[in-house]
Amino acid sequence: MNTGLTPIFLKSGERDVLNHIMLGKTDRQIASAINMSLGCIKDRKRRLFDRFEVANTKELIVKYNNYLRRIKDIEEIRNKLSGGINV
């Protein structure tokens, strides 16, 4: 089934930063929470912006939420097509 959704593969450090961004934390709060330098946090944020093709944190949050919503919709459609049986 072609969903038209391009998977976005994140490295674990990028995923950690993204999770904290989604919680509304600042760069300094993220750095403190995951025991990483502020420079590393900014670098990972820049990579996230590149991967999601956005220019700022607000756009990243919106685009990631839309991405998650599409994944959920696809899973629901697959579940309906399989007769409610998880495959």
C-alpha positions as CSV (number, residue, x, y, z in Angstrom):
1,M,0.0,0.0,0.0
2,N,1.6,3.3,-1.1
3,T,0.7,5.8,1.5
4,G,2.5,8.8,0.0
5,L,4.2,9.5,3.3
6,T,7.9,9.6,3.3
7,P,9.4,8.2,6.5
8,I,11.6,10.5,8.5
9,F,14.4,8.5,10.2
10,L,15.9,10.2,13.2
11,K,19.0,9.4,15.1
12,S,18.4,8.8,18.9
13,G,19.9,12.1,19.8
14,E,17.7,14.0,17.4
15,R,14.7,12.1,18.7
16,D,15.6,13.0,22.3
17,V,15.9,16.7,21.3
18,L,12.6,16.6,19.3
19,N,10.8,15.0,22.2
20,H,11.9,17.8,24.5
21,I,11.0,20.4,21.9
22,M,7.5,18.9,21.7
23,L,7.3,19.4,25.5
24,G,8.0,23.1,25.1
25,K,11.4,23.1,26.6
26,T,14.1,25.7,25.7
27,D,17.5,24.8,24.4
28,R,19.0,25.3,27.8
29,Q,16.4,23.1,29.5
30,I,17.0,20.4,26.9
31,A,20.7,20.6,27.3
32,S,20.3,20.2,31.1
33,A,17.8,17.4,30.8
34,I,19.9,15.2,28.5
35,N,23.3,16.3,29.9
36,M,24.5,17.7,26.6
37,S,26.2,21.0,25.6
38,L,24.1,23.8,24.3
39,G,26.1,23.7,21.1
40,C,25.1,20.1,20.5
41,I,21.5,20.9,21.1
42,K,21.6,23.7,18.6
43,D,23.3,21.4,16.1
44,R,20.7,18.7,16.5
45,K,17.9,21.2,16.2
46,R,19.5,22.5,12.9
47,R,19.5,18.9,11.6
48,L,15.9,18.5,12.6
49,F,15.0,21.7,10.8
50,D,16.8,20.3,7.7
51,R,15.1,16.9,7.9
52,F,11.6,18.4,8.3
53,E,12.4,21.2,5.9
54,V,11.4,24.0,8.3
55,A,12.9,27.3,9.4
56,N,12.0,27.5,13.1
57,T,10.8,25.6,16.1
58,K,7.1,26.5,15.6
59,E,7.2,25.1,12.1
60,L,8.9,22.0,13.4
61,I,6.2,21.4,16.0
62,V,3.4,21.9,13.5
63,K,5.0,19.7,10.8
64,Y,5.9,16.9,13.3
65,N,2.3,16.9,14.7
66,N,1.0,16.7,11.1
67,Y,3.4,13.8,10.4
68,L,2.2,11.9,13.5
69,R,-1.4,12.5,12.6
70,R,-0.8,11.1,9.1
71,I,0.8,8.0,10.6
72,K,-2.1,7.5,12.9
73,D,-4.6,7.9,10.0
74,I,-2.6,5.4,7.9
75,E,-2.6,2.9,10.8
76,E,-6.4,3.2,11.1
77,I,-6.9,2.7,7.4
78,R,-4.7,-0.4,7.5
79,N,-6.6,-1.7,10.4
80,K,-9.9,-1.3,8.7
81,L,-8.6,-2.9,5.5
82,S,-7.4,-5.9,7.4
83,G,-10.8,-6.4,9.0
84,G,-9.7,-5.1,12.4
85,I,-6.9,-7.6,12.7
86,N,-3.5,-6.1,13.6
87,V,-0.9,-7.3,11.1
